[in-house]
């Protein structure tokens, strides 16, 4: 695992987290609910600012725009770690591979760096059958790495038992208001990476007094403190933004370190109703 207290990174130098043969930039651009030209433009801005990790999904409806932003950047696509996710409607074998091929066509890529199962909803195909399809597109070269999203520990263990390719990450909601210590420990024990989405808790982080007070001691914002808290735990973090200035400021989390007391103070902010996203019919029984 890379030291994450380096000076603010220059282009492409964001620290990486490694597991099961994958090397993931620790900070990525989340693109949920960012659509159309806005998605293309923020992708260009992020890559110009030094991001080398883009996160999208079939559900987001912006794979084509993210791909256009990547193309417009002029970067070699091999320099950028691109993640997308298969929606549960496409889990059955007759739709799985074609949906991945369509994602690649939209992104303008021959291979995605990371392909995830988006939510653990298994109606037309079992978990085991779906994981086998995931392994198949991996072995056929459509995805360099594969993993899951929104899995609890029980489902994660079932997936690992069925997997014929290494599962490198579990992408889940994680921010200061949600205790994910049990799941984080389980993911680490299984030599995987936890990727944190919604790290700003849908806008609850910026105005939080505790985070703001900690930030004042470091010359940082509440947002930067929350992101720093996550990367110090060894997670990959993918804050969503469509604001170019916020995008750039999110990069400035690698030149300071939170003390043990500050980390614990933030951990103590978690509460039972802290989860932001738990859609009925998609979400499992959370740990």
Buried (B, 14 or more C-beta within 10 A) or exposed (E): EBEBEEEEBEBEBBBBBEBBEBBBBBBBBBBBEBBEEBBBBBBBBBBBBBBBBBBBBBBBBBBBBBBBBBBBBEBEBEEBBBBBBBBBBBBBEEBBBEBBEBBBEBBBBEBBBBBBBBBBBBEBBEBEBBBBBBBBBBEEEBBBBBBBBBBBBEBBEBBBEBBEBBBBBBBBBBBBBBBBEEBBEBBBEBEBBBBBBBBBBEEBBBEBEBBBEBBEEBEBBBBBBBBBBBBBBBBBBBBBBBEBEBBBBBBBBBBBEBEEEBBEBBEEBBEEEBBBBEEEEEBBEBB
